[in-house]
Structure formats: C-alpha cells, structure tokens
Amino acid sequence: MVTVEDGRIVAADNACTLGEQKFLGEPRLKGPIQREGKGWKDITYDEAILRTVEMLRDAERPLLFGWSGTHVEAQCIGVHMAEVLRGVIDNTSSVCHGPSILAIQEVGHPGCTLGQVKNRADLVVYWGCNPIEAHPRHLSRYTRYAEGFFLPNDYLDRTVIVADIRKTETGNIADEFVQVTPGGDYAVLSALRAIVRGKRDIIPRSVAGVPREQLFRIADRCLNAKFIAFYFGLGLTMSRGKYKNVRNAIELVSELNRHTKATISAMRGHYNVYGSNEVNTWMTGYPFGIDFARGIAFYNPGETTAIDVLARRECDACLVVASDPAAHFPRACVEHLADIPTVVIDPYPNATTAFADIQIPVAVTGIDAAGTAYRMDGVPIRMRRVLKTDYPSDEEILGRMYAMLQEDHPP
C-alpha cells in the first residue's frame, strides 16, 4: 500500500528495498535543463522538445538508446521515430541479456509464468545470479519461501541449488551451493547434460572446480524432481561463452524434459526490458539493435547494437530514454557520447547527465504515470498512477517529437 500526503508519497508498505527507493524517490529535476558553458540553464518543455527534434533532424545517423525503464506505449513511439529518422534503436538488453535472446533464437525457450513456478516447482536452480540482492521479492513470492498450491509447506517442500563463482547471499540459503571456476559454466553444464543422458563414465574427477560426486548428486536431484525451475543471470550471459552458455543451459533443460518437467528463464534487470524486446519484435521482427539506415529494419548483433555503433564513432547524435549508458558502457563509447549532441529523457539526474546537452524530466510509470510493462516471465501488466504531478509522461514527450518529425516525413 502506498501512502500519499500533501502531493507526495511518504510510505510504501511491504515494498522491497528496490521498490521503496523507487516510490520514495530521489531528488528530481523540476523542469528541463540545457547545458550552457560549464553550467546549466532552465528551459521550457516546448524548447526542450524543439531543440531535441532539431538535433535529430540534423543527424545523419542518430542513435535512440535505452527504453527499458519506460512503458510499452512510449517504446512503440520510439520505434516509429527510429524508422522516420533512419536511425539505430537499441535497448539495454544488448549489454545484459542480449546473449540470452540469441540463444533462444537458436534453440527456443522452454519457459513458463512465475505462477507456475510458485505452485509447482519443487526444485529451483539459480545459476550466475543473486536474487536476494538483485530481485529481493523473487524468493519470497515465487520460490524458496512461497507457499504454492501443490507445495503448501513452502521451503520444506522445495530444494534450492545455487551455482556461482563465489558464495553470495542467495548461496547461503541454498540446499546445495556449486562453486564454478570463472569461465567454467559451459563445461559444468555440458557435464550435467552428459550425466542426464547416462554418460556418467566419461565425467572426469573435477569439472571447472566442481567435484564429480557433486555433479552426480545435482543431476540425480534434477532427475528425481517433479518440476524444475532454472533461473540464470548475467553470470552466464556476460562471462566467457556468452550466448553459448545460455544455449547449453536451455539444452540441459530440454534433456531434463525427457524425464520430468523443467523450465528456464532469465533474471531480467530493468522493470520493462522484456517489454522493449517484445515491442521491437512485434513491430520490426527483431528484439534489439535495429538499424533503419536502409529504410527497412536490419538486425545484426555485433554491428547494429549501441556499443558497436558508438565504438566505431558512427552516430552523430543520441537520444537516451530511461537509461544511463555512461554508468555501464565502455569508456571509448562514453567518450564518443560526450563528443556528440546527447539528450536524456529520464526522471532523475544520472551519470549520463554529466555530459548531456539537454535533460528532460518525465513522470515515472507506475508512480505518476500510467502505462503497460512486461514482467520478466512475459506477462504484460497495466500499471496505474498513484500520484498526480505536473510531469509529462515519456509517451507524451515522445509523441510530440514524433508528430514534429512526421511533418518532415509525411506518411
């Protein structure tokens, strides 16, 4: 429950640490700002929108990046803008779970909703992720401590296995912790696949730091489980092996489905990163890193993602929406961002603000703006606003920009 007094949120009951920070918030800009010399000056929303549109009009190869921290309705407008501008549009999944998507494109996705996991999964595997810190409500609502329809005794009915390169907070509450040598995930997953297929005799004494006996024990637990939920994080996608690690994990789940029921899902980050992949896919056929320079959608990870375009110093203007690339991108990419006109649309100042030319503050979806977002299991959720403010939504700001761009490129 959210408590509102005098036009501001003063309490968010039962919110997790991350949720409380979002609802109680940080200091927000009162209005758009524009760089002037070494400082800033206040400008109006009309001025900010006009100057952003002028920047995009003048660019030969604009980049529209971010999109994972805003609602679906705004993301749809972003794709239309990229098409009109013949620019590149990319979301944050290209630097986090992009490899997961590549693996799914190759071998499919045996997934399910979080409700199925809550009610049925008697074995949960967390691989390369630490949900206690990154997804604080995941264990209490869906896995370790959740009471399910077929699992009324919550943690007594469930077994949790955690695999990581070091023991995390989640590893401390696991029934079994598997410590994998950094970069050894592919080998361990391959060994488990061999065991599931009955090839125990070929397993060496140790695989990437994991003893053979432990591998046998984990495989037996999986084979004897009624329903397995396998969750993985950036420990798989951003380590040696990249999308091949994820492909191997999916194929392990497929092997287990010959003996029992098993599903696999990614532990996504930004609240609507799944939504940005969905929107891009249904509108262009591709989930991220989409280049409209040819007049049609072109997708080639390694060439058309934001990191690639910035590293080659191709783009000459950037619109950042609901993201903070300066906090996560390689230094060379950030240096190029600082050299070109950059506009940030975000409720709060962030690291990218430090070199942006303009920042336009907007309402926060689910707090002072309504909108649709996709949960990490692909379920769309309509979020209502709980507070009325004077901040326009991302959809309103981008809609006005798109309308102005259409004047130059009528349908």
C-alpha positions in Angstrom: 0.0 0.0 0.0 1.2 3.5 -0.9 0.5 6.5 1.4 0.2 9.9 -0.2 0.3 13.1 1.8 0.4 16.7 0.5 1.1 15.6 -3.0 4.0 13.2 -2.3 4.5 9.6 -1.3 5.5 9.2 2.3 5.3 5.5 2.7 5.3 2.3 0.6 4.2 -0.6 2.8 5.6 -4.1 2.0 7.8 -2.7 -0.7 11.2 -4.4 -1.1 14.4 -2.3 -0.9 14.4 -1.5 -4.6 10.7 -0.7 -4.6 10.9 1.6 -1.6 13.7 3.5 -3.3 11.5 4.0 -6.4 8.4 5.1 -4.6 10.0 7.3 -2.0 12.3 8.5 -4.8 15.4 10.7 -5.2 15.5 14.4 -5.9 14.0 15.1 -9.3 14.6 17.9 -11.7 11.9 20.5 -11.6 12.0 21.0 -15.3 14.1 20.6 -18.5 17.7 21.9 -18.4 20.1 22.7 -21.1 23.9 23.0 -20.9 25.3 26.5 -21.0 29.0 26.7 -20.9 30.1 24.8 -17.8 26.7 25.1 -16.1 23.0 24.6 -16.8 20.1 26.8 -17.6 16.4 26.1 -17.2 14.3 25.8 -20.3 10.7 25.0 -21.0 9.3 21.7 -22.2 8.5 23.2 -25.6 12.0 24.5 -26.0 13.5 21.1 -25.0 11.3 19.2 -27.4 12.0 21.6 -30.3 15.8 21.5 -29.7 15.8 17.7 -29.5 13.8 17.4 -32.7 16.3 19.8 -34.4 19.2 17.7 -33.2 17.6 14.6 -34.6 16.7 16.3 -37.9 20.3 17.4 -38.4 21.8 14.0 -37.6 22.8 11.6 -40.4 23.0 8.6 -38.2 21.1 9.1 -34.9 21.1 6.5 -32.1 18.0 6.1 -29.9 19.0 4.1 -26.8 17.6 2.8 -23.6 13.8 2.2 -23.5 13.9 -0.5 -20.7 12.8 1.8 -17.9 9.7 3.2 -19.6 6.3 1.8 -20.6 5.3 0.0 -23.8 3.3 2.9 -25.2 6.4 5.1 -25.3 8.6 2.3 -26.7 6.2 2.0 -29.7 6.7 5.6 -30.5 10.4 5.2 -30.2 10.4 2.5 -32.9 8.4 4.8 -35.2 10.8 7.7 -34.6 13.8 5.5 -35.4 12.2 4.4 -38.7 11.4 8.0 -39.7 14.9 9.1 -38.9 16.5 6.1 -40.5 18.5 5.7 -37.3 19.5 2.9 -34.9 17.3 1.9 -32.0 18.7 -0.3 -29.3 17.7 -1.2 -25.7 19.6 -2.2 -22.6 19.3 -5.9 -23.3 22.2 -5.6 -25.8 24.5 -5.2 -22.8 22.9 -7.6 -20.4 20.6 -10.4 -21.7 21.2 -10.0 -25.4 23.1 -13.3 -25.4 20.0 -14.9 -23.8 17.9 -13.8 -26.7 20.5 -15.1 -29.2 20.4 -18.5 -27.6 16.6 -18.5 -27.5 16.6 -17.7 -31.2 18.7 -20.8 -31.9 17.1 -23.4 -29.6 13.8 -22.0 -28.3 12.6 -21.2 -24.8 11.0 -23.8 -22.6 9.7 -21.2 -20.2 6.6 -20.6 -18.1 5.0 -18.0 -15.9 6.1 -17.2 -12.3 2.7 -18.5 -11.1 3.5 -22.0 -12.4 6.9 -21.9 -10.6 5.2 -20.8 -7.4 2.6 -23.5 -7.4 4.7 -26.4 -8.9 8.4 -26.1 -8.7 9.9 -28.4 -6.1 13.5 -27.8 -7.3 14.8 -24.3 -8.1 18.2 -23.6 -9.7 19.8 -20.2 -9.6 22.8 -20.0 -11.9 25.0 -16.9 -12.1 22.5 -14.7 -10.3 21.9 -13.4 -6.8 18.2 -12.7 -6.5 18.4 -11.8 -2.7 20.1 -8.6 -3.8 19.0 -8.1 -7.4 15.4 -9.3 -7.2 14.6 -9.2 -3.4 11.0 -10.5 -3.7 11.7 -13.4 -6.1 12.4 -16.0 -3.4 9.6 -14.9 -1.1 6.9 -14.6 -3.7 7.7 -17.4 -6.2 10.4 -19.8 -5.0 12.1 -20.6 -1.7 9.6 -19.1 0.8 6.5 -19.1 -1.3 3.5 -21.3 -0.4 2.2 -23.0 -3.6 -1.0 -24.8 -4.5 0.9 -28.1 -4.7 3.6 -27.1 -2.3 1.8 -26.0 0.9 4.9 -26.2 3.1 6.9 -23.6 1.2 10.6 -24.0 1.9 10.1 -27.5 3.3 8.8 -28.7 0.0 11.4 -27.0 -2.2 15.0 -27.6 -2.9 17.2 -24.7 -4.0 20.5 -25.1 -5.8 22.8 -22.1 -6.5 25.7 -22.1 -8.9 28.1 -19.2 -9.0 31.8 -18.3 -8.9 31.6 -17.2 -5.3 29.2 -17.7 -2.4 26.5 -15.0 -2.4 23.7 -14.2 -0.1 21.5 -16.5 -2.2 24.1 -19.2 -1.9 23.9 -19.0 1.9 20.3 -20.1 1.9 20.7 -22.8 -0.7 20.4 -26.5 0.0 23.4 -27.0 -2.3 25.9 -24.5 -3.5 28.0 -25.2 -6.6 31.2 -23.1 -6.9 32.2 -22.9 -10.5 35.6 -21.7 -11.7 35.2 -18.4 -13.5 34.5 -19.1 -17.2 33.7 -22.7 -16.5 29.9 -22.6 -16.8 29.8 -24.2 -20.2 31.9 -27.1 -19.1 29.8 -27.8 -16.0 26.5 -27.5 -17.9 28.0 -29.9 -20.6 28.9 -32.4 -17.8 25.4 -32.3 -16.4 23.9 -32.9 -19.8 26.2 -35.9 -20.2 25.1 -37.3 -16.9 21.4 -36.8 -17.6 22.0 -38.7 -20.9 23.5 -41.6 -19.0 27.2 -40.9 -19.8 28.5 -40.9 -16.2 31.6 -42.9 -17.0 33.1 -40.1 -19.1 33.0 -37.4 -16.4 36.4 -36.5 -15.0 37.1 -36.2 -11.3 36.5 -32.4 -11.4 34.9 -30.1 -14.0 35.7 -26.4 -13.7 36.2 -26.8 -10.0 33.1 -28.9 -9.3 33.8 -32.4 -8.0 32.4 -35.3 -10.0 30.4 -36.6 -7.0 28.6 -33.2 -6.6 27.7 -33.2 -10.3 26.2 -36.7 -9.9 24.2 -35.5 -6.9 22.9 -32.4 -8.7 21.9 -34.5 -11.7 20.1 -37.0 -9.5 18.2 -34.3 -7.7 17.1 -32.9 -11.1 16.0 -36.3 -12.4 14.1 -37.0 -9.2 12.3 -33.7 -9.1 8.7 -33.3 -10.2 9.1 -29.7 -11.6 12.4 -27.8 -12.1 12.6 -24.0 -12.4 16.0 -22.9 -13.8 16.9 -19.2 -13.5 20.1 -17.6 -14.8 21.6 -14.2 -14.7 24.5 -12.2 -16.1 26.9 -14.7 -14.7 26.1 -16.8 -17.8 25.5 -14.0 -20.3 28.4 -11.8 -19.6 31.1 -14.4 -18.9 33.2 -16.5 -21.2 30.9 -18.4 -23.6 28.2 -15.7 -23.7 25.1 -17.0 -25.5 26.6 -20.4 -25.9 26.4 -20.8 -22.1 22.7 -19.9 -22.2 22.2 -22.3 -25.2 23.8 -25.1 -23.2 21.6 -24.3 -20.2 18.5 -24.4 -22.4 19.6 -27.7 -23.9 20.1 -29.1 -20.4 16.5 -28.2 -19.6 15.4 -29.8 -22.8 17.3 -33.0 -21.8 15.6 -33.0 -18.4 12.2 -32.6 -20.0 12.7 -36.2 -21.3 12.5 -37.4 -17.7 10.5 -34.8 -15.8 9.1 -31.2 -16.2 11.6 -28.4 -16.4 11.6 -24.7 -17.4 14.2 -22.0 -17.7 14.0 -18.2 -17.6 16.3 -15.2 -17.4 16.5 -13.0 -14.4 15.9 -9.7 -16.2 17.0 -6.3 -14.9 15.1 -3.1 -15.8 11.5 -3.4 -15.0 10.4 -3.3 -18.6 13.4 -4.6 -20.5 11.3 -7.6 -21.6 8.7 -5.1 -22.9 11.2 -3.3 -25.1 12.2 -6.7 -26.6 8.5 -7.5 -27.2 7.7 -4.2 -28.7 10.7 -4.2 -31.0 10.0 -7.8 -32.1 6.3 -7.3 -32.9 7.0 -4.0 -34.8 10.2 -4.9 -36.6 10.8 -8.6 -36.3 13.9 -8.1 -34.2 14.4 -7.7 -30.4 17.2 -5.1 -30.2 20.0 -3.4 -32.1 17.8 -2.5 -35.1 19.2 -0.3 -37.9 16.8 1.6 -40.2 19.6 3.2 -42.4 18.4 1.1 -45.4 14.8 2.2 -44.9 13.9 -1.2 -43.6 14.7 -2.9 -40.3 18.2 -4.6 -40.3 19.5 -6.6 -37.4 23.0 -7.9 -36.9 24.3 -8.1 -33.3 27.9 -7.2 -33.2 27.3 -4.5 -35.9 24.0 -2.7 -35.1 23.9 -2.5 -31.3 24.7 0.7 -29.4 28.1 -0.4 -28.3 29.2 -1.2 -31.8 27.8 2.0 -33.3 29.5 4.1 -30.6 32.8 2.2 -30.7 33.0 2.9 -34.4 32.1 6.5 -33.8 29.3 6.3 -36.4 26.4 8.0 -34.7 26.4 11.8 -34.7 23.5 12.3 -32.2 22.0 10.3 -29.4 18.6 10.3 -27.7 18.8 8.4 -24.4 15.4 7.3 -22.9 15.1 5.8 -19.5 18.6 4.6 -19.3 22.1 5.5 -18.1 24.7 4.4 -20.6 27.5 6.4 -19.0 27.3 4.2 -16.0 27.6 0.9 -17.9 29.2 1.5 -21.3 32.9 1.0 -22.1 35.0 4.2 -21.8 35.5 4.7 -25.5 31.7 4.6 -26.1 31.1 7.1 -23.3 33.8 9.4 -24.7 32.0 9.4 -28.1 28.7 10.1 -26.4 30.3 13.1 -24.8 31.5 14.4 -28.1 28.2 14.3 -29.9 24.8 16.0 -29.1 23.1 13.9 -26.5 19.6 14.4 -25.0 18.4 12.4 -21.9 14.8 11.8 -21.1 14.7 10.5 -17.6 13.0 11.5 -14.3 16.3 11.7 -12.4 19.8 13.0 -13.0 22.3 10.2 -13.6 25.8 9.7 -14.8 24.8 10.5 -18.4 23.5 13.9 -17.3 27.2 14.9 -16.7 27.8 15.3 -20.4 24.3 15.6 -21.9 23.3 18.8 -23.7 19.7 18.6 -22.6 17.8 16.5 -20.0 14.0 16.3 -20.0 12.5 15.1 -16.7 9.3 13.0 -17.0 6.8 11.1 -14.9 7.6 7.7 -13.5 5.5 4.9 -14.8 3.5 3.3 -12.0 4.0 6.3 -9.8 2.8 9.5 -11.5 2.1 8.0 -15.0 0.1 5.0 -16.1 1.4 2.5 -18.7 2.0 -1.1 -19.6 5.1 -3.1 -18.7 6.1 -6.8 -19.2 7.1 -8.9 -16.2 10.2 -11.0 -16.5 8.1 -14.0 -17.5 6.5 -12.2 -20.4 3.2 -11.3 -18.7 2.0 -7.8 -19.5 0.8 -5.7 -16.6 -1.1 -2.5 -16.6 0.3 0.0 -14.1 -1.8 2.7 -12.7 -0.5 6.0 -11.3 -0.8 6.6 -7.6 0.2 10.3 -7.6 -0.7 13.3 -9.8 2.1 15.6 -10.7 2.8 18.2 -13.5 5.4 16.0 -15.1 4.5 14.8 -18.6 4.9 11.1 -19.4 7.5 9.6 -21.8 4.7 8.8 -24.1 3.6 12.5 -24.2 7.1 13.9 -24.8 8.0 11.3 -27.5 4.6 11.7 -29.1 5.1 15.4 -29.6 8.6 14.8 -31.0 7.3 12.1 -33.4 4.5 14.4 -34.6 7.1 17.1 -35.4 9.3 14.6 -37.2 6.3 13.4 -39.3 5.9 16.9 -40.7 9.3 16.4 -42.4 8.4 12.9 -43.5 4.7 12.6 -44.1 3.3 9.1 -44.4 
